Amino acid sequence: MPNHDDIATSLEQLLESLIKMVGRANQKNDNLHKEIVQINQSMDNLQKRIGQLEWILKGQIKEREWSPIRNYPTHPHTTSEIHDHISVHF
């Protein structure tokens, strides 16, 4: 028959080992949570920047549509290209 002290010692060691494992798992979980929070903040900042770029681009498109003269390349290949692409709005 096994010794009760040996069983108690084995169970105590097993319990200590399980407590350490749970502690490490909790620490890893906390680290992952912090990383997720940082990633979410980065995503929010990226979304804000994308929104700002969209707003700027929409403003430029509207400004281009309202502008009476459009800009074209300064070195067209032929003179006819200039006449084909000049657009003046009144």
C-alpha positions as CSV (number, residue, x, y, z in Angstrom):
1,M,0.0,0.0,0.0
2,P,1.4,3.4,-0.9
3,N,2.6,5.8,1.8
4,H,0.1,8.6,2.5
5,D,3.0,11.1,2.9
6,D,4.3,10.2,-0.6
7,I,0.8,10.7,-2.1
8,A,0.4,14.0,-0.3
9,T,3.8,15.2,-1.5
10,S,3.0,14.2,-5.1
11,L,-0.4,15.9,-4.9
12,E,1.2,19.0,-3.4
13,Q,3.8,19.1,-6.2
14,L,1.1,18.6,-8.8
15,L,-0.9,21.4,-7.3
16,E,2.1,23.8,-7.3
17,S,2.8,22.9,-10.9
18,L,-0.8,23.6,-11.9
19,I,-0.8,26.9,-10.1
20,K,2.4,27.9,-11.9
21,M,0.9,26.9,-15.3
22,V,-2.2,28.9,-14.6
23,G,-0.1,31.9,-13.6
24,R,1.9,31.7,-16.8
25,A,-1.3,31.3,-18.9
26,N,-2.8,34.4,-17.2
27,Q,0.4,36.4,-17.8
28,K,0.4,35.4,-21.5
29,N,-3.3,36.3,-21.7
30,D,-2.6,39.7,-20.2
31,N,0.2,40.3,-22.7
32,L,-2.1,39.2,-25.6
33,H,-4.8,41.6,-24.3
34,K,-2.4,44.5,-24.2
35,E,-1.2,43.7,-27.8
36,I,-4.8,43.5,-29.0
37,V,-5.5,46.9,-27.4
38,Q,-2.5,48.4,-29.1
39,I,-3.5,46.8,-32.5
40,N,-7.1,48.2,-32.1
41,Q,-5.6,51.7,-31.3
42,S,-3.4,51.4,-34.4
43,M,-6.4,50.4,-36.5
44,D,-8.5,53.3,-35.1
45,N,-5.6,55.7,-36.0
46,L,-5.4,54.2,-39.5
47,Q,-9.1,54.6,-40.0
48,K,-8.9,58.2,-39.0
49,R,-6.1,58.8,-41.5
50,I,-8.0,57.1,-44.2
51,G,-11.0,59.2,-43.4
52,Q,-8.9,62.4,-43.6
53,L,-7.4,61.3,-46.9
54,E,-10.9,60.6,-48.3
55,W,-12.1,64.0,-47.2
56,I,-9.1,65.7,-48.8
57,L,-9.5,63.7,-52.1
58,K,-13.2,64.5,-52.2
59,G,-12.4,68.2,-51.7
60,Q,-9.8,68.1,-54.5
61,I,-12.3,66.4,-56.8
62,K,-14.9,69.1,-56.0
63,E,-12.4,71.9,-56.5
64,R,-11.3,70.4,-59.8
65,E,-14.9,70.2,-60.9
66,W,-15.6,73.8,-59.9
67,S,-12.3,75.2,-61.4
68,P,-12.9,77.1,-64.7
69,I,-9.5,75.9,-66.1
70,R,-8.1,72.4,-65.9
71,N,-4.3,71.7,-65.8
72,Y,-2.8,69.4,-68.3
73,P,0.7,68.1,-68.9
74,T,3.1,70.8,-70.1
75,H,4.7,68.6,-72.7
76,P,2.1,67.0,-74.9
77,H,3.2,64.9,-77.9
78,T,1.4,66.9,-80.5
79,T,-0.3,70.3,-80.8
80,S,-3.6,68.5,-81.5
81,E,-3.5,66.9,-78.1
82,I,-3.6,70.3,-76.5
83,H,-6.8,71.2,-78.3
84,D,-8.3,67.7,-77.6
85,H,-7.8,68.1,-73.8
86,I,-8.4,71.7,-73.1
87,S,-11.5,72.2,-71.1
88,V,-12.8,75.6,-70.0
89,H,-16.0,75.8,-67.8
90,F,-18.1,78.9,-67.7
